[in-house]
Amino acid sequence: MAGREFEKSYQTGDTPWDSGVPSAELVRVLNAGLLPGKTVLEIGCGTGTNAIAFARRGYRVTAVDYVELAVRRAREKARKAGIEIDFRVGDATRMDLGGPYDVVFDRGVYHGIRTGNLQGFLKMLERVTHKGTRWLTLAGNAKEPMVIGPPVVTEDEFRTSSGRCSRSSRSASSGLRSTAKTSGLSPGPS
């Protein structure tokens, strides 16, 4: 989906990816202690559900989304929860996001952008990470056939397209591929 399609989806409420509960894959990785550090950048935060989950665990969170309506809703959810998060609106590949961050998280951005602006996305990752940063991306899992759902990515496609950032991956059984990565040359979790 393109930016305007996402805007329309939020306006009409047709957002099947926005369940209102944190991603099970994210919760599993957090519970396992695989995301050390104190700072998080969430790319494609939508209405802020996962950003709030990070903040509730003590992370300082910066979260960005292309859709202003989604970010307005995210800000309201965080305000009601009494949680402070730095929400931003814009194209993450073209804006100053600060950093570097200990964790970068995206639920569905990579699998959508990899055929359009992969180089911009990878350059953005280089700008916001340091050696040891963990990048957790949730993408459509090519091992689980779907009639409808997110774009799928094979492990080989992921490793090839993400190049020097990729160090390891973990599969999730929910139709999404959960991939933990470490920035720089040090290996990530296996």
MINUPA-977338 format. One record per atom (N, C-alpha, C): x, y, z; residue number from 1; chain; atom name; residue in three letters. Coordinates in nm, 4 decimals, decimal comma, m for minus. Layout:
<recs>
X_Y_Z_NUM_A_CA_ala
...
</recs>
This chain:
<recs>
0,0829_m0,1181_0,0000_1_A_N_met
0,0000_0,0000_0,0000_1_A_CA_met
0,0878_0,1250_0,0000_1_A_C_met
0,0424_0,2266_m0,0665_2_A_N_ala
0,1136_0,3542_m0,0713_2_A_CA_ala
0,0604_0,4461_0,0382_2_A_C_ala
0,1279_0,5588_0,0592_3_A_N_gly
0,0924_0,6514_0,1656_3_A_CA_gly
m0,0529_0,6931_0,1653_3_A_C_gly
m0,1050_0,7319_0,0487_4_A_N_arg
m0,2440_0,7770_0,0411_4_A_CA_arg
m0,3413_0,6636_0,0724_4_A_C_arg
m0,3054_0,5424_0,0347_5_A_N_glu
m0,3913_0,4283_0,0665_5_A_CA_glu
m0,3977_0,4063_0,2170_5_A_C_glu
m0,2841_0,4246_0,2861_6_A_N_phe
m0,2841_0,4123_0,4319_6_A_CA_phe
m0,3693_0,5229_0,4941_6_A_C_phe
m0,3569_0,6451_0,4429_7_A_N_glu
m0,4395_0,7553_0,4935_7_A_CA_glu
m0,5869_0,7213_0,4814_7_A_C_glu
m0,6268_0,6711_0,3653_8_A_N_lys
m0,7671_0,6340_0,3432_8_A_CA_lys
m0,8091_0,5230_0,4398_8_A_C_lys
m0,7227_0,4246_0,4601_9_A_N_ser
m0,7551_0,3151_0,5516_9_A_CA_ser
m0,7813_0,3663_0,6929_9_A_C_ser
m0,6976_0,4594_0,7402_10_A_N_tyr
m0,7201_0,5146_0,8739_10_A_CA_tyr
m0,8484_0,5983_0,8785_10_A_C_tyr
m0,8779_0,6701_0,7724_11_A_N_gln
m1,0003_0,7514_0,7685_11_A_CA_gln
m1,1252_0,6643_0,7722_11_A_C_gln
m1,1207_0,5500_0,7031_12_A_N_thr
m1,2390_0,4631_0,6955_12_A_CA_thr
m1,2428_0,3575_0,8056_12_A_C_thr
m1,1326_0,3436_0,8785_13_A_N_gly
m1,1267_0,2408_0,9831_13_A_CA_gly
m1,0911_0,1034_0,9302_13_A_C_gly
m1,0528_0,0947_0,8047_14_A_N_asp
m1,0141_m0,0331_0,7442_14_A_CA_asp
m0,8652_m0,0578_0,7709_14_A_C_asp
m0,8344_m0,0926_0,8974_15_A_N_thr
m0,6958_m0,1111_0,9401_15_A_CA_thr
m0,6804_m0,2468_1,0099_15_A_C_thr
m0,6835_m0,3550_0,9339_16_A_N_pro
m0,6760_m0,4874_0,9958_16_A_CA_pro
m0,5449_m0,5114_1,0714_16_A_C_pro
m0,4414_m0,4352_1,0403_17_A_N_trp
m0,3131_m0,4496_1,1092_17_A_CA_trp
m0,3161_m0,3838_1,2468_17_A_C_trp
m0,4157_m0,3027_1,2741_18_A_N_asp
m0,4229_m0,2267_1,3988_18_A_CA_asp
m0,5208_m0,2943_1,4942_18_A_C_asp
m0,4723_m0,3949_1,5659_19_A_N_ser
m0,5578_m0,4743_1,6539_19_A_CA_ser
m0,5821_m0,4081_1,7883_19_A_C_ser
m0,4998_m0,3098_1,8232_20_A_N_gly
m0,5128_m0,2468_1,9543_20_A_CA_gly
m0,4368_m0,3186_2,0639_20_A_C_gly
m0,3712_m0,4282_2,0300_21_A_N_val
m0,2866_m0,4997_2,1262_21_A_CA_val
m0,1461_m0,5106_2,0672_21_A_C_val
m0,0437_m0,5086_2,1527_22_A_N_pro
0,0935_m0,5186_2,1013_22_A_CA_pro
0,1137_m0,6479_2,0216_22_A_C_pro
0,2002_m0,6410_1,9231_23_A_N_ser
0,2313_m0,7581_1,8410_23_A_CA_ser
0,2820_m0,8716_1,9294_23_A_C_ser
0,2259_m0,9904_1,9096_24_A_N_ala
0,2677_m1,1070_1,9883_24_A_CA_ala
0,4169_m1,1335_1,9713_24_A_C_ala
0,4680_m1,1133_1,8492_25_A_N_glu
0,6104_m1,1351_1,8237_25_A_CA_glu
0,6958_m1,0376_1,9038_25_A_C_glu
0,6516_m0,9118_1,9112_26_A_N_leu
0,7246_m0,8124_1,9895_26_A_CA_leu
0,7231_m0,8501_2,1373_26_A_C_leu
0,6085_m0,8856_2,1894_27_A_N_val
0,5969_m0,9230_2,3304_27_A_CA_val
0,6878_m1,0422_2,3606_27_A_C_val
0,6902_m1,1402_2,2707_28_A_N_arg
0,7757_m1,2579_2,2906_28_A_CA_arg
0,9222_m1,2185_2,2990_28_A_C_arg
0,9666_m1,1319_2,2090_29_A_N_val
1,1065_m1,0886_2,2069_29_A_CA_val
1,1380_m1,0048_2,3309_29_A_C_val
1,0465_m0,9176_2,3700_30_A_N_leu
1,0668_m0,8381_2,4915_30_A_CA_leu
1,0736_m0,9275_2,6151_30_A_C_leu
0,9818_m1,0227_2,6254_31_A_N_asn
0,9816_m1,1137_2,7405_31_A_CA_asn
1,1084_m1,1979_2,7486_31_A_C_asn
1,1667_m1,2280_2,6335_32_A_N_ala
1,2903_m1,3069_2,6296_32_A_CA_ala
1,4138_m1,2208_2,6568_32_A_C_ala
1,3961_m1,0899_2,6704_33_A_N_gly
1,5081_m1,0011_2,6993_33_A_CA_gly
1,6044_m0,9820_2,5835_33_A_C_gly
1,5539_m0,9924_2,4598_34_A_N_leu
1,6406_m0,9860_2,3419_34_A_CA_leu
1,6603_m0,8445_2,2876_34_A_C_leu
1,6014_m0,7445_2,3528_35_A_N_leu
1,6154_m0,6075_2,3047_35_A_CA_leu
1,6744_m0,5195_2,4154_35_A_C_leu
1,8059_m0,5336_2,4385_36_A_N_pro
1,8692_m0,4544_2,5442_36_A_CA_pro
1,8781_m0,3070_2,5062_36_A_C_pro
1,8963_m0,2248_2,6056_37_A_N_gly
1,9118_m0,0818_2,5825_37_A_CA_gly
1,7990_m0,0035_2,6440_37_A_C_gly
1,7992_0,1273_2,6154_38_A_N_lys
1,7008_0,2170_2,6760_38_A_CA_lys
1,6228_0,2983_2,5748_38_A_C_lys
1,6705_0,3051_2,4493_39_A_N_thr
1,6051_0,3915_2,3506_39_A_CA_thr
1,5528_0,3097_2,2337_39_A_C_thr
1,4341_0,3488_2,1859_40_A_N_val
1,3680_0,2780_2,0760_40_A_CA_val
1,3204_0,3791_1,9726_40_A_C_val
1,3398_0,3433_1,8463_41_A_N_leu
1,2764_0,4131_1,7352_41_A_CA_leu
1,1803_0,3153_1,6715_41_A_C_leu
1,0512_0,3508_1,6686_42_A_N_glu
0,9541_0,2692_1,5960_42_A_CA_glu
0,9209_0,3407_1,4663_42_A_C_glu
0,9384_0,2696_1,3564_43_A_N_ile
0,9098_0,3211_1,2237_43_A_CA_ile
0,7759_0,2629_1,1801_43_A_C_ile
0,6825_0,3484_1,1415_44_A_N_gly
0,5488_0,3007_1,1040_44_A_CA_gly
0,4685_0,2661_1,2278_44_A_C_gly
0,4590_0,3593_1,3216_45_A_N_cys
0,3989_0,3321_1,4523_45_A_CA_cys
0,2468_0,3229_1,4503_45_A_C_cys
0,1834_0,3678_1,3433_46_A_N_gly
0,0369_0,3628_1,3399_46_A_CA_gly
m0,0223_0,4369_1,4576_46_A_C_gly
m0,1159_0,3748_1,5273_47_A_N_thr
m0,1833_0,4394_1,6395_47_A_CA_thr
m0,1107_0,4204_1,7724_47_A_C_thr
0,0136_0,3747_1,7677_48_A_N_gly
0,0997_0,3763_1,8852_48_A_CA_gly
0,0952_0,2579_1,9781_48_A_C_gly
0,0253_0,1533_1,9443_49_A_N_thr
0,0109_0,0393_2,0353_49_A_CA_thr
0,1452_m0,0199_2,0759_49_A_C_thr
0,2316_m0,0463_1,9780_50_A_N_asn
0,3614_m0,1064_2,0111_50_A_CA_asn
0,4550_m0,0059_2,0782_50_A_C_asn
0,4486_0,1207_2,0382_51_A_N_ala
0,5295_0,2240_2,1032_51_A_CA_ala
0,4945_0,2329_2,2515_51_A_C_ala
0,3669_0,2260_2,2825_52_A_N_ile
0,3223_0,2295_2,4220_52_A_CA_ile
0,3723_0,1062_2,4968_52_A_C_ile
0,3710_m0,0108_2,4318_53_A_N_ala
0,4223_m0,1328_2,4958_53_A_CA_ala
0,5702_m0,1171_2,5315_53_A_C_ala
0,6485_m0,0589_2,4409_54_A_N_phe
0,7892_m0,0327_2,4716_54_A_CA_phe
0,8014_0,0628_2,5907_54_A_C_phe
0,7283_0,1732_2,5856_55_A_N_ala
0,7380_0,2741_2,6916_55_A_CA_ala
0,6975_0,2170_2,8273_55_A_C_ala
0,5992_0,1304_2,8295_56_A_N_arg
0,5569_0,0682_2,9563_56_A_CA_arg
0,6667_m0,0188_3,0163_56_A_C_arg
0,7601_m0,0601_2,9336_57_A_N_arg
0,8726_m0,1413_2,9815_57_A_CA_arg
0,9959_m0,0561_3,0116_57_A_C_arg
0,9791_0,0749_3,0092_58_A_N_gly
1,0866_0,1637_3,0501_58_A_CA_gly
1,1736_0,2201_2,9397_58_A_C_gly
1,1450_0,1892_2,8151_59_A_N_tyr
1,2218_0,2457_2,7041_59_A_CA_tyr
1,1801_0,3907_2,6804_59_A_C_tyr
1,2744_0,4734_2,6359_60_A_N_arg
1,2437_0,6070_2,5833_60_A_CA_arg
1,2155_0,5867_2,4349_60_A_C_arg
1,0974_0,6258_2,3912_61_A_N_val
1,0502_0,5897_2,2578_61_A_CA_val
1,0297_0,7129_2,1704_61_A_C_val
1,0824_0,7033_2,0498_62_A_N_thr
1,0499_0,7949_1,9418_62_A_CA_thr
0,9772_0,7099_1,8388_62_A_C_thr
0,8632_0,7577_1,7911_63_A_N_ala
0,7821_0,6783_1,6979_63_A_CA_ala
0,7355_0,7679_1,5839_63_A_C_ala
0,7457_0,7157_1,4621_64_A_N_val
0,7121_0,7945_1,3436_64_A_CA_val
0,6170_0,7171_1,2536_64_A_C_val
0,5269_0,7898_1,1916_65_A_N_asp
0,4389_0,7314_1,0913_65_A_CA_asp
0,4126_0,8368_0,9847_65_A_C_asp
0,3853_0,7892_0,8659_66_A_N_tyr
0,3584_0,8733_0,7497_66_A_CA_tyr
0,2196_0,9367_0,7569_66_A_C_tyr
0,1282_0,8738_0,8305_67_A_N_val
m0,0117_0,9162_0,8321_67_A_CA_val
m0,0406_1,0015_0,9560_67_A_C_val
m0,0726_1,1274_0,9329_68_A_N_glu
m0,0972_1,2211_1,0433_68_A_CA_glu
m0,2118_1,1758_1,1333_68_A_C_glu
m0,3200_1,1258_1,0758_69_A_N_leu
m0,4341_1,0803_1,1557_69_A_CA_leu
m0,3925_0,9684_1,2511_69_A_C_leu
m0,3129_0,8756_1,2044_70_A_N_ala
m0,2661_0,7664_1,2899_70_A_CA_ala
m0,1842_0,8215_1,4067_70_A_C_ala
m0,0967_0,9171_1,3793_71_A_N_val
m0,0125_0,9740_1,4848_71_A_CA_val
m0,0971_1,0548_1,5837_71_A_C_val
m0,1974_1,1267_1,5355_72_A_N_arg
m0,2869_1,1974_1,6283_72_A_CA_arg
m0,3529_1,0982_1,7237_72_A_C_arg
m0,3979_0,9861_1,6702_73_A_N_arg
m0,4595_0,8828_1,7552_73_A_CA_arg
m0,3575_0,8239_1,8519_73_A_C_arg
m0,2343_0,8051_1,8053_74_A_N_ala
m0,1286_0,7519_1,8911_74_A_CA_ala
m0,1002_0,8468_2,0075_74_A_C_ala
m0,0916_0,9741_1,9769_75_A_N_arg
m0,0665_1,0737_2,0828_75_A_CA_arg
m0,1776_1,0711_2,1881_75_A_C_arg
m0,3013_1,0589_2,1410_76_A_N_glu
m0,4147_1,0544_2,2332_76_A_CA_glu
m0,4103_0,9282_2,3199_76_A_C_glu
m0,3794_0,8144_2,2599_77_A_N_lys
m0,3684_0,6896_2,3373_77_A_CA_lys
m0,2594_0,7001_2,4430_77_A_C_lys
m0,1450_0,7562_2,4062_78_A_N_ala
m0,0343_0,7701_2,5018_78_A_CA_ala
m0,0732_0,8677_2,6134_78_A_C_ala
m0,1392_0,9768_2,5766_79_A_N_arg
m0,1829_1,0738_2,6781_79_A_CA_arg
m0,2772_1,0072_2,7775_79_A_C_arg
m0,3750_0,9315_2,7268_80_A_N_lys
m0,4702_0,8628_2,8153_80_A_CA_lys
m0,4012_0,7590_2,9041_80_A_C_lys
m0,2935_0,6990_2,8535_81_A_N_ala
m0,2190_0,5995_2,9310_81_A_CA_ala
m0,1184_0,6643_3,0256_81_A_C_ala
m0,1023_0,7971_3,0152_82_A_N_gly
m0,0067_0,8671_3,1000_82_A_CA_gly
0,1380_0,8373_3,0631_82_A_C_gly
0,1610_0,8148_2,9349_83_A_N_ile
0,2940_0,7762_2,8867_83_A_CA_ile
0,3469_0,8825_2,7923_83_A_C_ile
0,4746_0,9163_2,8098_84_A_N_glu
0,5379_1,0158_2,7233_84_A_CA_glu
0,6142_0,9466_2,6106_84_A_C_glu
0,5764_0,9781_2,4883_85_A_N_ile
0,6419_0,9244_2,3684_85_A_CA_ile
0,6586_1,0402_2,2706_85_A_C_ile
0,7722_1,0434_2,2046_86_A_N_asp
0,7989_1,1453_2,1031_86_A_CA_asp
0,7438_1,0951_1,9701_86_A_C_asp
0,6186_1,1306_1,9389_87_A_N_phe
0,5567_1,0903_1,8131_87_A_CA_phe
0,5861_1,1945_1,7063_87_A_C_phe
0,6171_1,1472_1,5855_88_A_N_arg
0,6469_1,2361_1,4737_88_A_CA_arg
0,5720_1,1902_1,3494_88_A_C_arg
0,5399_1,2853_1,2628_89_A_N_val
0,4717_1,2562_1,1365_89_A_CA_val
0,5681_1,2842_1,0230_89_A_C_val
0,5803_1,1890_0,9304_90_A_N_gly
0,6619_1,2125_0,8122_90_A_CA_gly
0,7183_1,0851_0,7548_90_A_C_gly
0,7954_1,1016_0,6507_91_A_N_asp
0,8616_0,9927_0,5813_91_A_CA_asp
0,9931_0,9647_0,6533_91_A_C_asp
1,0011_0,8541_0,7210_92_A_N_ala
1,1189_0,8205_0,8023_92_A_CA_ala
1,2476_0,8186_0,7206_92_A_C_ala
1,2369_0,7940_0,5921_93_A_N_thr
1,3582_0,7888_0,5097_93_A_CA_thr
1,4104_0,9271_0,4755_93_A_C_thr
1,3313_1,0319_0,5034_94_A_N_arg
1,3696_1,1680_0,4626_94_A_CA_arg
1,3746_1,2676_0,5776_94_A_C_arg
1,3569_1,2238_0,6998_95_A_N_met
1,3530_1,3191_0,8104_95_A_CA_met
1,4607_1,2903_0,9132_95_A_C_met
1,4909_1,3902_0,9939_96_A_N_asp
1,5861_1,3732_1,1028_96_A_CA_asp
1,5134_1,3039_1,2173_96_A_C_asp
1,5571_1,1844_1,2491_97_A_N_leu
1,4921_1,1046_1,3525_97_A_CA_leu
1,5716_1,1026_1,4826_97_A_C_leu
1,6831_1,1764_1,4863_98_A_N_gly
1,7654_1,1744_1,6065_98_A_CA_gly
1,8428_1,0446_1,6145_98_A_C_gly
1,8694_1,0030_1,7361_99_A_N_gly
1,9431_0,8801_1,7574_99_A_CA_gly
2,0889_0,9070_1,7863_99_A_C_gly
2,1665_0,8044_1,7914_100_A_N_pro
2,1308_0,6671_1,7561_100_A_CA_pro
2,0455_0,5998_1,8640_100_A_C_pro
1,9775_0,4942_1,8221_101_A_N_tyr
1,8880_0,4203_1,9091_101_A_CA_tyr
1,9445_0,2811_1,9378_101_A_C_tyr
1,9054_0,2274_2,0541_102_A_N_asp
1,9464_0,0920_2,0913_102_A_CA_asp
1,8631_m0,0130_2,0198_102_A_C_asp
1,7376_0,0220_1,9907_103_A_N_val
1,6440_m0,0687_1,9240_103_A_CA_val
1,5713_0,0090_1,8149_103_A_C_val
1,5584_m0,0520_1,6982_104_A_N_val
1,4731_0,0013_1,5917_104_A_CA_val
1,3698_m0,1072_1,5630_104_A_C_val
1,2433_m0,0682_1,5610_105_A_N_phe
1,1338_m0,1640_1,5415_105_A_CA_phe
1,0435_m0,1176_1,4286_105_A_C_phe
1,0089_m0,2119_1,3420_106_A_N_asp
0,9051_m0,1820_1,2435_106_A_CA_asp
0,8184_m0,3044_1,2240_106_A_C_asp
0,6900_m0,2805_1,2200_107_A_N_arg
0,5922_m0,3870_1,1955_107_A_CA_arg
0,5307_m0,3604_1,0587_107_A_C_arg
0,5989_m0,4116_0,9562_108_A_N_gly
0,5410_m0,4028_0,8237_108_A_CA_gly
0,5964_m0,2943_0,7333_108_A_C_gly
0,6899_m0,2145_0,7814_109_A_N_val
0,7463_m0,1116_0,6939_109_A_CA_val
0,8435_m0,1745_0,5949_109_A_C_val
0,9372_m0,2547_0,6452_110_A_N_tyr
1,0377_m0,3145_0,5579_110_A_CA_tyr
0,9735_m0,3921_0,4432_110_A_C_tyr
0,8767_m0,4783_0,4732_111_A_N_his
0,8217_m0,5616_0,3658_111_A_CA_his
0,7468_m0,4800_0,2620_111_A_C_his
0,7031_m0,3601_0,2972_112_A_N_gly
0,6363_m0,2751_0,2003_112_A_CA_gly
0,7309_m0,1853_0,1223_112_A_C_gly
0,8366_m0,1391_0,1885_113_A_N_ile
0,9261_m0,0411_0,1267_113_A_CA_ile
1,0368_m0,1070_0,0437_113_A_C_ile
1,0607_m0,2335_0,0650_114_A_N_arg
1,1768_m0,2982_0,0015_114_A_CA_arg
1,1696_m0,2986_m0,1507_114_A_C_arg
1,0507_m0,2873_m0,2084_115_A_N_thr
1,0402_m0,2831_m0,3548_115_A_CA_thr
1,0292_m0,1406_m0,4078_115_A_C_thr
1,0248_m0,0420_m0,3182_116_A_N_gly
1,0106_0,0961_m0,3617_116_A_CA_gly
1,1295_0,1835_m0,3278_116_A_C_gly
1,1665_0,1882_m0,2001_117_A_N_asn
1,2740_0,2760_m0,1570_117_A_CA_asn
1,3639_0,2057_m0,0570_117_A_C_asn
1,4081_0,0868_m0,0912_118_A_N_leu
1,4930_0,0096_m0,0013_118_A_CA_leu
1,6209_0,0852_0,0331_118_A_C_leu
1,6835_0,1475_m0,0652_119_A_N_gln
1,8092_0,2187_m0,0381_119_A_CA_gln
1,7872_0,3325_0,0612_119_A_C_gln
1,6783_0,4061_0,0475_120_A_N_gly
1,6471_0,5123_0,1430_120_A_CA_gly
1,6248_0,4567_0,2827_120_A_C_gly
1,5586_0,3415_0,2904_121_A_N_phe
1,5320_0,2776_0,4185_121_A_CA_phe
1,6627_0,2331_0,4837_121_A_C_phe
1,7503_0,1692_0,4062_122_A_N_leu
1,8779_0,1227_0,4609_122_A_CA_leu
1,9667_0,2394_0,5036_122_A_C_leu
1,9649_0,3486_0,4271_123_A_N_lys
2,0416_0,4680_0,4664_123_A_CA_lys
1,9872_0,5260_0,5964_123_A_C_lys
1,8551_0,5257_0,6112_124_A_N_met
1,7945_0,5733_0,7351_124_A_CA_met
1,8400_0,4862_0,8518_124_A_C_met
1,8420_0,3531_0,8321_125_A_N_leu
1,8891_0,2644_0,9390_125_A_CA_leu
2,0331_0,2971_0,9777_125_A_C_leu
2,1173_0,3230_0,8798_126_A_N_glu
2,2566_0,3591_0,9094_126_A_CA_glu
2,2636_0,4869_0,9928_126_A_C_glu
2,1765_0,5831_0,9649_127_A_N_arg
2,1776_0,7113_1,0372_127_A_CA_arg
2,1326_0,6971_1,1820_127_A_C_arg
2,0418_0,6054_1,2107_128_A_N_val
1,9800_0,6005_1,3438_128_A_CA_val
2,0329_0,4881_1,4330_128_A_C_val
2,1315_0,4144_1,3845_129_A_N_thr
2,1830_0,3018_1,4623_129_A_CA_thr
2,3290_0,3226_1,5014_129_A_C_thr
2,3718_0,2402_1,5953_130_A_N_his
2,5119_0,2332_1,6350_130_A_CA_his
2,5481_0,0856_1,6432_130_A_C_his
2,6747_0,0558_1,6558_131_A_N_lys
2,7154_m0,0838_1,6683_131_A_CA_lys
2,6441_m0,1435_1,7894_131_A_C_lys
2,5735_m0,2524_1,7664_132_A_N_gly
2,4987_m0,3162_1,8734_132_A_CA_gly
2,3496_m0,2868_1,8728_132_A_C_gly
2,3051_m0,1912_1,7913_133_A_N_thr
2,1618_m0,1645_1,7802_133_A_CA_thr
2,0914_m0,2903_1,7313_133_A_C_thr
1,9762_m0,3182_1,7883_134_A_N_arg
1,8920_m0,4294_1,7429_134_A_CA_arg
1,7814_m0,3729_1,6555_134_A_C_arg
1,7651_m0,4323_1,5377_135_A_N_trp
1,6540_m0,3961_1,4491_135_A_CA_trp
1,5612_m0,5152_1,4444_135_A_C_trp
1,4392_m0,4971_1,4920_136_A_N_leu
1,3374_m0,6009_1,4868_136_A_CA_leu
1,2358_m0,5581_1,3833_136_A_C_leu
1,2226_m0,6383_1,2785_137_A_N_thr
1,1248_m0,6083_1,1747_137_A_CA_thr
1,0289_m0,7256_1,1621_137_A_C_thr
0,9019_m0,6953_1,1499_138_A_N_leu
0,8012_m0,7983_1,1290_138_A_CA_leu
0,7536_m0,7855_0,9855_138_A_C_leu
0,7686_m0,8936_0,9111_139_A_N_ala
0,7352_m0,8930_0,7685_139_A_CA_ala
0,6563_m1,0178_0,7345_139_A_C_ala
0,5819_m1,0121_0,6250_140_A_N_gly
0,5066_m1,1285_0,5794_140_A_CA_gly
0,5987_m1,2477_0,5594_140_A_C_gly
0,5626_m1,3609_0,6149_141_A_N_asn
0,6450_m1,4817_0,6132_141_A_CA_asn
0,6129_m1,5656_0,4899_141_A_C_asn
0,7086_m1,5767_0,3998_142_A_N_ala
0,6886_m1,6508_0,2751_142_A_CA_ala
0,6689_m1,8006_0,2983_142_A_C_ala
0,7022_m1,8505_0,4172_143_A_N_lys
0,6838_m1,9932_0,4468_143_A_CA_lys
0,5397_m2,0270_0,4823_143_A_C_lys
0,4581_m1,9241_0,5007_144_A_N_glu
0,3190_m1,9467_0,5372_144_A_CA_glu
0,2292_m1,8866_0,4302_144_A_C_glu
0,1796_m1,9691_0,3368_145_A_N_pro
0,0984_m1,9167_0,2269_145_A_CA_pro
m0,0270_m1,8465_0,2779_145_A_C_pro
m0,0572_m1,7335_0,2140_146_A_N_met
m0,1759_m1,6558_0,2505_146_A_CA_met
m0,2478_m1,6149_0,1237_146_A_C_met
m0,3777_m1,6103_0,1311_147_A_N_val
m0,4568_m1,5600_0,0195_147_A_CA_val
m0,4572_m1,4078_0,0247_147_A_C_val
m0,4728_m1,3548_0,1443_148_A_N_ile
m0,4724_m1,2102_0,1635_148_A_CA_ile
m0,3831_m1,1807_0,2829_148_A_C_ile
m0,3126_m1,0722_0,2767_149_A_N_gly
m0,2245_m1,0366_0,3868_149_A_CA_gly
m0,1097_m0,9506_0,3392_149_A_C_gly
m0,0097_m0,9353_0,4253_150_A_N_pro
0,1019_m0,8471_0,3920_150_A_CA_pro
0,1901_m0,9065_0,2828_150_A_C_pro
0,2711_m0,8210_0,2193_151_A_N_pro
0,3688_m0,8741_0,1234_151_A_CA_pro
0,4601_m0,9730_0,1961_151_A_C_pro
0,4954_m1,0799_0,1287_152_A_N_val
0,5791_m1,1815_0,1928_152_A_CA_val
0,7255_m1,1648_0,1524_152_A_C_val
0,8134_m1,2103_0,2415_153_A_N_val
0,9567_m1,1991_0,2209_153_A_CA_val
1,0198_m1,3324_0,2601_153_A_C_val
1,0988_m1,3902_0,1704_154_A_N_thr
1,1725_m1,5104_0,2076_154_A_CA_thr
1,2943_m1,4696_0,2890_154_A_C_thr
1,3474_m1,5631_0,3641_155_A_N_glu
1,4668_m1,5331_0,4423_155_A_CA_glu
1,5822_m1,4919_0,3512_155_A_C_glu
1,5988_m1,5599_0,2372_156_A_N_asp
1,7054_m1,5231_0,1428_156_A_CA_asp
1,6855_m1,3817_0,0880_156_A_C_asp
1,5615_m1,3461_0,0529_157_A_N_glu
1,5342_m1,2104_0,0043_157_A_CA_glu
1,5702_m1,1073_0,1116_157_A_C_glu
1,5330_m1,1391_0,2347_158_A_N_phe
1,5611_m1,0472_0,3437_158_A_CA_phe
1,7120_m1,0291_0,3608_158_A_C_phe
1,7834_m1,1385_0,3690_159_A_N_arg
1,9288_m1,1308_0,3898_159_A_CA_arg
1,9981_m1,0594_0,2735_159_A_C_arg
1,9540_m1,0847_0,1525_160_A_N_thr
2,0145_m1,0219_0,0357_160_A_CA_thr
1,9846_m0,8722_0,0315_160_A_C_thr
1,8596_m0,8346_0,0503_161_A_N_ser
1,8228_m0,6938_0,0358_161_A_CA_ser
1,8687_m0,6075_0,1519_161_A_C_ser
1,8807_m0,6647_0,2716_162_A_N_ser
1,9207_m0,5826_0,3856_162_A_CA_ser
2,0708_m0,5828_0,4068_162_A_C_ser
2,1429_m0,6604_0,3275_163_A_N_gly
2,2882_m0,6542_0,3202_163_A_CA_gly
2,3601_m0,6563_0,4521_163_A_C_gly
2,4425_m0,5546_0,4730_164_A_N_arg
2,5319_m0,5541_0,5873_164_A_CA_arg
2,4614_m0,5433_0,7214_164_A_C_arg
2,3349_m0,5046_0,7232_165_A_N_cys
2,2631_m0,4936_0,8503_165_A_CA_cys
2,2232_m0,6304_0,9039_165_A_C_cys
2,2004_m0,7258_0,8137_166_A_N_ser
2,1433_m0,8539_0,8533_166_A_CA_ser
2,2461_m0,9455_0,9170_166_A_C_ser
2,2089_m1,0019_1,0300_167_A_N_arg
2,2959_m1,0973_1,0962_167_A_CA_arg
2,2235_m1,2245_1,1380_167_A_C_arg
2,0944_m1,2182_1,1661_168_A_N_ser
2,0227_m1,3398_1,2052_168_A_CA_ser
1,8733_m1,3172_1,1916_168_A_C_ser
1,7980_m1,4264_1,1904_169_A_N_ser
1,6529_m1,4104_1,1840_169_A_CA_ser
1,5857_m1,5159_1,2689_169_A_C_ser
1,4656_m1,4862_1,3080_170_A_N_arg
1,3817_m1,5772_1,3847_170_A_CA_arg
1,2464_m1,5811_1,3154_170_A_C_arg
1,1884_m1,6962_1,3055_171_A_N_ser
1,0567_m1,7056_1,2438_171_A_CA_ser
0,9491_m1,7031_1,3507_171_A_C_ser
0,8404_m1,6407_1,3192_172_A_N_ala
0,7243_m1,6404_1,4065_172_A_CA_ala
0,6150_m1,7192_1,3363_172_A_C_ala
0,5259_m1,7779_1,4133_173_A_N_ser
0,4260_m1,8655_1,3527_173_A_CA_ser
0,2957_m1,7940_1,3202_173_A_C_ser
0,2960_m1,6634_1,3210_174_A_N_ser
0,1704_m1,5916_1,3020_174_A_CA_ser
0,1514_m1,5387_1,1610_174_A_C_ser
0,2327_m1,5828_1,0674_175_A_N_gly
0,2216_m1,5286_0,9335_175_A_CA_gly
0,3137_m1,4100_0,9135_175_A_C_gly
0,3864_m1,3724_1,0169_176_A_N_leu
0,4850_m1,2668_1,0052_176_A_CA_leu
0,6220_m1,3258_1,0334_176_A_C_leu
0,7223_m1,2732_0,9680_177_A_N_arg
0,8596_m1,3117_0,9979_177_A_CA_arg
0,9130_m1,2073_1,0934_177_A_C_arg
0,9606_m1,2519_1,2064_178_A_N_ser
1,0181_m1,1631_1,3058_178_A_CA_ser
1,1688_m1,1757_1,2941_178_A_C_ser
1,2351_m1,0669_1,2632_179_A_N_thr
1,3775_m1,0732_1,2378_179_A_CA_thr
1,4508_m0,9780_1,3298_179_A_C_thr
1,5387_m1,0343_1,4101_180_A_N_ala
1,6226_m0,9519_1,4971_180_A_CA_ala
1,7540_m0,9321_1,4257_180_A_C_ala
1,8005_m0,8089_1,4221_181_A_N_lys
1,9232_m0,7777_1,3510_181_A_CA_lys
2,0087_m0,6887_1,4373_181_A_C_lys
2,1372_m0,6959_1,4151_182_A_N_thr
2,2289_m0,6103_1,4852_182_A_CA_thr
2,3003_m0,5222_1,3849_182_A_C_thr
2,3035_m0,3927_1,4119_183_A_N_ser
2,3725_m0,3001_1,3244_183_A_CA_ser
2,5230_m0,3181_1,3392_183_A_C_ser
2,5955_m0,2923_1,2356_184_A_N_gly
2,7395_m0,3083_1,2382_184_A_CA_gly
2,7782_m0,4494_1,2057_184_A_C_gly
2,8966_m0,4875_1,2438_185_A_N_leu
2,9473_m0,6182_1,2064_185_A_CA_leu
2,9338_m0,7240_1,3134_185_A_C_leu
2,8886_m0,6863_1,4325_186_A_N_ser
2,8758_m0,7862_1,5370_186_A_CA_ser
2,7499_m0,8695_1,5143_186_A_C_ser
2,7572_m1,0001_1,5401_187_A_N_pro
2,6400_m1,0855_1,5142_187_A_CA_pro
2,5284_m1,0577_1,6138_187_A_C_pro
2,4044_m1,0756_1,5646_188_A_N_gly
2,2869_m1,0599_1,6491_188_A_CA_gly
2,2516_m1,1918_1,7146_188_A_C_gly
2,1378_m1,2011_1,7837_189_A_N_pro
2,0971_m1,3255_1,8469_189_A_CA_pro
2,0687_m1,4321_1,7435_189_A_C_pro
2,0923_m1,5550_1,7785_190_A_N_ser
2,0663_m1,6631_1,6821_190_A_CA_ser
1,9397_m1,7366_1,7158_190_A_C_ser
</recs>
